[in-house]
Each structure stands twice: as structure tokens, then as C-alpha cells.
Amino acid sequence: MYVSEWENGKRTISDRYARVLRQLLGVTDEELRDSGPAPVAPTADGYDDLLSRIDSASSVSESMVKMFNDQTELLRTMDRQRGAAALVDQMSGHLSALEDALNFAVLPAARRPVALALAGASTLAAWQAIDSGAVERAWRHYELAKRAARDAEEPMYLAHAMGEQAYVLCEAGRPALAVDLVRDAQRTVGQAGSARLRAWLYAAEAEMCAHAGMPEDCRRALDSAMAVVPSGPEDRDPDMLSIFLNGAHLARWQGNVLALLGEESAVTSLYSALEVMDPTFVRARSGLHADLAQAHLTRAEYDEASTHLRQARLLASRTGSVRQRRRVDLLSARL
């Protein structure tokens, strides 16, 4: 009854229910209530308040920026284990605090570290929005991340935001445009980017090319990724903390791409990746089971595909991933 009255405008959503619904649906308060921020009453003289905000922003210390980055790291860890929907309030508040600090910072020395922190947090928030099915919010967060990266004069962060934004275009049905965007990201960073970032961009290009029906370009991009990814078990990029990539991760990505191309050899790469995958990457594990289901469907191995789809659905439900559940539903329709 409450849901019906909320939808028909007969009852407003109370703050108590809004807190529950935001975490359940993975939406912001504005999206839930379909309203913009409350207007701020004008004052006769706002200069004192403005100067107070400017003074506060100029005094943001290295320790404060570290606190911002530590909060982003905590949210990243919680996201990969619990999913994005339960973190929407925390993520919105975190971005608001970073934007506020940046908006009132005047000189470059004060702006750059805050802008860099905002770029990293915004790409995380954007990926969480994609996972929750809030694609417009994801797009806006990527635009914010790109502006912040330019403000920070950090081409690696700019290229990463562009590469992830290509996924929004691809899932919206514009894979060819996504290919162009990720290639533009590669040109943006050039050889100045870390080896892991360049490998990540090549792998993203391969995935976009597979969706766009460009198999030869796809294989070339995969070969380029394999050629530059650093060897060894270390997967975290010290210069780009949102990048987790090593040979094992790339093998899983290769298997995903080969499955998209319909190649039977994808199964071998995917099972190898499953054996060494970090168990804390719960949502990624859901994606890997979906990859295996797709690969088995290509080989007409329906029992194996069904087994992996059950695992993928279970893990997607645990993390509340709308994106992964949608993919599981599409694959299930092929059984």
C-alpha cells in the first residue's frame, strides 16, 4: 500500500523509509524523491560565509587529503565484497565533501591534491552506479572525474575515467563509439601511463571491439595487453590505485573476451582464472561464473552453463548487482 501511494504521489517518503529504500535500490536521495537540492535562502551579505569556506578549503592539509583517500579505499573494499547498493549514502556524502573542498580551494597547490582525490572517488562512484543500474548518475560521475583529473593535471586518472566511461556507451548499445573513446583514452596518456594502466586500456579496447564485432582489432588489443602487463603476482598499481591487474586477472579478462567472440578456447583461460581468484572480489567472481556460463553455452554444454549461472546469480544477489543480474537473466534465456 505504501509503495502504491508513494508512486501515485498520495504519500511522501519519510526519512525513515528513505534510508531503507536508498540502500535497497542503490539510489541517491534526489533520485529517490525525484527532487533537486533544497534552495538556499539568500543573505544580505554572503561574503563572510564565502571567505570562511575559502579559508577552510585553503587549510586542507596533507593529512586531510589522506583521510579522504583512506575513505575512498574503505568504500572500494566494501564495494567489492558487499556491492554498491548498500553504500549509496556513504558515497554521496564522500563526494559532496570532496567537491565542497575543491570548489572553494583557490590556488593550484591547494586544488591539485583534492582534485586527484576527487577523481579517484568519482570513478569508484561511477562504477558503483553502473553496477546499480543508475547509468545517468554513472555518466555524470565520470564527467566529474574527468574534470577533476584535468584540474589535478593527471593524465592517468583522466585516461582511466575515459576508459571506464566507455562501458556506459557499450552497455547503452554504442560499442563502436565506446571503442573510439577508449582509444582516445590511450592517446591521452600515451607512454606516460604505468604499464598496468596501459594493459588495462588495451584489455578494455579488446572487450569493446568484441562487442562491436571487430574480432581482428580485438585480438590485436589482447596481444598488446599481454605484452605490457607486468609479470608476477602483484596486482595493485601504485600510481593508479583503482587498477587491479596482473597476469591472472588478464587471463580472466581474455577468457571473457574470447567468450564474447564465441571461441571455445575461452573455457581454459576462465577456469585457470577461477582457481587463483581473490575470494574477496565477490562481484568479480559473479562475473567470472557468468563468463564461464557463456563459454559453455558456446560449446553447447548446457549442464555446465546452468551450474555456473546458479553461482553467478547467487553472488550477484549477495552484492545487489543489477548489472550482473541482468547479464545472468540474458544468459539464462539461452538455456
N, C-alpha and C positions, 0 to 999 in steps of 0.2 A: 504494500500500500504506500509506504514511504517513497519507494523508488518511482512509482507511478506519479505521485504528487510532485516529486522533485522534477521529473521530466516534463510535466504539464504546467509547471510554474505555480502550482497551488500551495506549495510549501517551500520555504527556503532551507538550504542545507545548513544545519547548525555547525559550530566549530567542532563539537564533539564528533559528529559523523564525518565531517570533512577530513579530520585527521585519519580516520579509518579508511575512507574512500581513496584518499591520495596514495596511501601505501598499497592498497589493494589493486588500484588501477594504474599506478605509476604515473600520475599526472600532477601538475603543479596546482596550486590553489586557484590561480587565474583561469587555467584550463577547466578545472572542475566547476567553478562558479560562472564561467564564461563572462568574466568581467575584468576590466583593467585595474591597475592600482588606484587606490583611493586618492582623490585630489588633495593637494597640499594647500592649506589656507595661506594666502599671501600675508606678509607682514609689512609694516610701514617701512622698515629698514632692514633688509636681509643681509647687509654687508658683514655684520658681526658674525652671523652664523656661517657665512661663506668663508670668512677668514679663519674661523675656528676649524672648519673642515680642511682647509688648505694647510694650516699649521699641523693638524693631526696627521694628514697624509704625508707631509714632508718629514715627519719624525718617525715614519715607519722604518724600523731598524732591520738589520740582517736577521736578528732572532725572530722578529715578527714574520718576515718572509719565510723563514724556516718553518715556523708554525703553520703558515698557510700550506706549504708544500707537504708537511707531515700530515695535515688533514686530508689533502688530496690522496696521499699514499694510503692512508687508512681507508678512505672511501673506495679506492681501487681494489684493495684487498677484500673488503666486504662485498664489493660488487661481483668479483669473480667467484666467490663462494656462495653468496646468498641471492645474487641477482639484483637488478636495478630498481624494481618496483618499490621495495621497502626503503630505499634511500632517497626518494624524490625530495622530501622536505630538507634533509641534511644537505643535499647537493645544491638545492636552490638557495639556501641560506649561505652556503660557502661561496657560490658565485657572486651573490649580492655583496658580500663583504669585500671580495677581491675587486669587483667593479667599482665599488664606492672608494676604495683606497686608490685605484688608478685614476678615476675621474677627477680627483682633487689633488693629485700629485702634479706639480708644475714642471720641475726641472728633470732632464733626462736621467740624471743619476738616481733620482727617486722613482722614476717611472719604470725604468727597464726591468729591475728585478721583480716588481709587482706584475708588470705586463707578462713576463715569462711565466710566472706562477699562474696567472690567469689563462694563458694559452694552454698550459698543461691540464688545468682543471676543466677548461671548456671542452677540450676534445674528449675527455673522460665523460663529461655530462652529455655530450652529443652521442657518444656510443651507447650510453645507457638509455637515451631517448629512442635510438633506433631499436634497441632490444625491447623497449616497452611499446613499440608501435607508434610513437609520437614523432612522426617524420618531420613535420614542420618545425617542431621545437629542436630537433636534431640539426636541421639546416641552419637555423638561427644561431645555435651554439657553435657550429663550425665557422660561420661568418664572424662571430665574436672571437673565436680562437685565431682566425687569420688576421684580424685587426690587431689583436694583442701581440701576435708573433711579429708583425711588421713594426709595431711600436717598440718591441724589445730588440729589434734588428737581429732576429734569429731565424735564418732561412730553413734550418732543420725543422723547427716547430711549424713553420708555415707549410713546408712540403708535406709533413705528416698530416696536418689538418686537411690539406687538399686531397691527399691520398685516401683518407677515411671518408671525406665528403663524397668521393666517387661512388661509395657504396650506396649512398642515398639515391643517386641518379640511377645506378644499376637496378636497385630493387624497385624503383619507380617505373622501370621499363625503358630506360635510356642507356643501355650498356655501351653503345658507340660513343656517346658523349662522356660517359664515365672513363672510357679508355683515353680520350683526349685530355681529360682533367688530370688523370694520374700521370700521364706523360708530361704534362705541363709541370706537375709537381717535381718530376725527375729533373727537368731543365732548371727549375727554380733553385734546387740545392746543388746540382752538378756533382763534381767530385769532392766538394767541400763537406758533404754529409758523411756520417760514420758508415762503416761497412754494413752494419746491421740495418741501418735505415735504408741504404741503397738496395740491399737484398729484399727488405720488406716492400719497397716500392716496386721492384721488379715482380715479386710474387703477386702483389695486388694487381699489377698490369696483366699478368697471366690470367688471373681469375676474371678480370673484366673482359679480356679478349675471349675467354672461353664462353662467357655469356653472350658476347657479341657475334659469335660464330666466326672467329678468326683463329683457327687452330694452329696455323704456322706461326703467327705472331705470338700466340700463347706459348708454344714450345720454346721459341727463342727467348722469351721473357723468363721462363722457368730455368733455362740453361744459364742465363745471366745471373739469376738469383743464386743458383747453386755455386756459381763461380766466385761470388764475392762474400757469401755468408762466412763469418769466422768459424774456425774449427773449434772443437772442444765442447764440453757440457754447459759452459756459461751461457746464459740466455738473456740477461738484462743488459741493456745498452746504457752505459754510464752517462752518455751525453744526451740520451733521449729516453727518459725513464718509463715512458709508456710503451716502449718497444720491448717485447719478449720474443727473441728469435734465436734459435740455434739449428744445427743440422736436423735434430729430431723434430722440432716444430715445423721446419721447412718440408720434411718428408710427409708430415700430415697434410700440409698445405698442398704439396704436389699431388698427393692422393686425391684430395678434394677436387683439384683442377682436372686431373685425369678422369675422375668420375664424371665431371661435367661434360667432358669430351666424349664420354661413352667408351673409354678404353678399359679393357678387362684387367690390365696390369695394375689398376688403381688399388685393388684389394691388398696386394702385398705391401705397398707403402703404408696403407692405413693401419693394417694390423701391427706393423712394426712401430708406428707412432703410438698406438694404443698401449703397447707394452711398456713404454718408457714415459708416458704422460704423467705430469704432476697431478696428483689426485685433488689438489686444492683448486684447480681450474675446472670447476663443476660445469659451468655453462659451456666452456670449450669442449668438455668431454661429451656433452649432449650433442654438439655439432659434429664431433668425430663419429659418434654412433650413427648420426643421420648420414654422414658421408659413406660409412660402410653399408648402410641400407641401400643407398643409391647405387653404390658399386655392385652390390649383389643383385639388385634389380636389373642392372645392365647385363649381367650374366644369367638372368632368369633363374636365380637361386632364391626362390620366394620364402622358404622357411627361414633361411639365414637373415634375409632382409627384414622379415617380421620380428625376429628376435632383437635385432639392433634398433628397430623402430620403437619397440616397447621400452628399451633402455633410454633412448633419446627422449621419448615423451615423459618418462619418469623424471629425468634430470631437468628437462625444460620446465616441468611443473614445479619442481623444487625451487628453481630460481625465478619463476614467474616470467620466463622469457616468451614474449608474444612472437618475436621473430622466429625462434626455434620451433615453437608450437605450430606456427603457420607452415614452416617447411615440412615438419612431420606429417601434417594433415595432407599436404600435396603429395608426398611420397606414399602415404597410406592409400591414397586413391588409385595408385598404380598396382596395388597388390591384387 
